[in-house]
Amino acid sequence: MKNLFISLLLPVLFLQACVLNQPVVENGGEDKVTVEEDKNVAVKKVQAPDNAVDCEKVGGMWGPIGLFPEPLCNMKTADGGKKCNDADECEGACLASLNPAEEDSVTAGKPVKKEGKCSEWSAIVGCLAFVEDGFVNSIMCLD
């Protein structure tokens, strides 16, 4: 079960690691989240602190997420609910809601042109339709 979770989590972590512009937690008297500026990235991505104290100080929720037993910091995104066509436009992920016919099409390997909404949280679980370049190509289940 742990190997299954890791195999599902690695693509998400890889996508997060590819972002050049990530917030950093500073511990210089006052804890806060800062963002390193980089004009090559469309939207600032959320990087959550790795401990409960810093997580709660920046408004995150500390605890287990999905099936993963180790606690993590889940950060609320500033642009959650905003319309998007790709994750590059969001702090988190760009997700679409599909009707049954669209789900069938995607499951059959036929991409669906769809506008999505930015995720409300940085860490997300469940079976989700990720929007990439204006299309949903697959439904990925993350636990």
C-alpha positions as CSV (number, residue, x, y, z in Angstrom):
1,M,0.0,0.0,0.0
2,K,2.8,2.4,0.9
3,N,4.5,1.7,-2.5
4,L,1.2,2.4,-4.3
5,F,0.9,5.8,-2.5
6,I,4.5,6.7,-3.3
7,S,4.0,5.8,-7.0
8,L,0.9,8.1,-7.1
9,L,2.5,10.9,-5.1
10,L,5.8,11.0,-7.1
11,P,4.3,12.6,-10.2
12,V,2.7,15.3,-8.1
13,L,5.9,16.0,-6.3
14,F,7.8,16.0,-9.6
15,L,5.5,18.6,-11.0
16,Q,5.9,20.7,-7.9
17,A,9.7,20.3,-8.0
18,C,9.8,21.6,-11.6
19,V,8.6,25.0,-10.6
20,L,11.3,27.7,-10.5
21,N,9.3,30.1,-8.3
22,Q,8.6,28.6,-4.9
23,P,7.8,30.1,-1.5
24,V,10.4,29.6,1.2
25,V,9.8,29.6,5.0
26,E,12.3,32.0,6.7
27,N,13.1,31.7,10.4
28,G,14.7,35.0,11.1
29,G,12.9,36.2,14.2
30,E,9.4,36.1,12.5
31,D,8.2,33.1,10.6
32,K,6.6,33.9,7.2
33,V,6.2,32.6,3.7
34,T,8.1,34.5,1.1
35,V,8.3,34.0,-2.6
36,E,11.4,34.2,-4.8
37,E,10.6,36.2,-7.9
38,D,11.2,34.7,-11.3
39,K,9.6,36.2,-14.4
40,N,9.7,32.9,-16.3
41,V,6.9,31.4,-14.1
42,A,3.3,32.5,-14.7
43,V,2.0,31.9,-11.2
44,K,3.7,31.5,-7.8
45,K,3.4,27.9,-6.6
46,V,2.8,27.1,-2.9
47,Q,5.5,25.2,-1.0
48,A,4.3,24.1,2.4
49,P,6.4,24.2,5.5
50,D,7.6,20.8,6.8
51,N,6.6,21.2,10.5
52,A,3.3,21.9,12.4
53,V,4.4,25.1,14.0
54,D,5.5,26.8,10.7
55,C,2.5,25.3,8.9
56,E,0.0,26.8,11.3
57,K,1.8,30.2,11.4
58,V,1.2,30.6,7.7
59,G,-2.4,29.4,7.8
60,G,-1.9,25.8,6.7
61,M,-3.6,22.7,8.1
62,W,-1.2,20.1,9.6
63,G,-2.1,16.5,9.6
64,P,-2.4,13.3,7.4
65,I,-3.7,13.8,3.9
66,G,-5.4,11.0,2.1
67,L,-3.9,7.6,2.9
68,F,-0.5,9.0,3.7
69,P,0.0,8.4,7.5
70,E,2.7,11.0,8.0
71,P,1.4,14.5,8.7
72,L,1.9,17.2,6.0
73,C,1.1,20.9,5.7
74,N,-1.8,21.6,3.4
75,M,-1.9,25.2,2.3
76,K,-5.0,27.1,1.1
77,T,-4.3,28.6,-2.4
78,A,-4.9,32.3,-3.0
79,D,-6.4,31.6,-6.4
80,G,-8.7,28.6,-5.6
81,G,-11.8,28.6,-7.8
82,K,-10.3,30.9,-10.5
83,K,-10.9,29.7,-14.1
84,C,-7.9,28.1,-15.7
85,N,-6.7,26.1,-18.7
86,D,-3.4,24.8,-17.2
87,A,-1.7,24.3,-13.8
88,D,0.7,27.1,-14.9
89,E,-2.1,29.5,-14.2
90,C,-2.7,28.3,-10.6
91,E,-0.8,28.1,-7.3
92,G,-2.1,24.5,-7.0
93,A,-3.6,22.3,-9.8
94,C,-6.1,23.1,-12.6
95,L,-9.0,20.7,-12.1
96,A,-12.2,20.2,-14.2
97,S,-15.5,18.7,-13.3
98,L,-16.6,16.2,-15.9
99,N,-20.1,14.9,-16.8
100,P,-20.5,11.1,-17.3
101,A,-20.1,11.4,-21.1
102,E,-16.9,13.4,-20.7
103,E,-15.6,10.9,-18.2
104,D,-16.3,8.0,-20.6
105,S,-14.5,9.9,-23.4
106,V,-11.4,10.5,-21.3
107,T,-11.4,7.0,-20.0
108,A,-11.5,5.7,-23.6
109,G,-8.4,7.8,-24.3
110,K,-10.1,10.7,-26.1
111,P,-9.1,14.1,-24.6
112,V,-11.9,16.5,-23.7
113,K,-11.5,20.3,-24.3
114,K,-12.4,21.8,-20.9
115,E,-11.9,24.9,-18.8
116,G,-11.0,24.1,-15.2
117,K,-10.8,25.8,-11.8
118,C,-7.7,26.3,-9.7
119,S,-7.6,23.9,-6.7
120,E,-8.5,25.4,-3.3
121,W,-5.7,23.5,-1.5
122,S,-2.0,22.7,-2.4
123,A,-2.4,19.0,-1.5
124,I,-5.3,17.3,-3.2
125,V,-6.6,13.7,-3.1
126,G,-9.3,11.8,-4.9
127,C,-9.9,10.9,-8.5
128,L,-9.3,14.2,-10.4
129,A,-9.5,15.5,-13.9
130,F,-6.4,17.6,-14.4
131,V,-6.6,20.3,-17.2
132,E,-3.4,20.6,-19.3
133,D,-3.3,23.1,-22.2
134,G,-7.1,23.4,-22.1
135,F,-7.7,19.6,-22.3
136,V,-8.4,16.8,-19.8
137,N,-6.3,13.8,-21.0
138,S,-6.8,11.5,-18.1
139,I,-8.4,11.1,-14.7
140,M,-5.8,10.5,-12.0
141,C,-6.6,9.0,-8.6
142,L,-4.4,10.3,-5.8
143,D,-4.8,9.1,-2.2
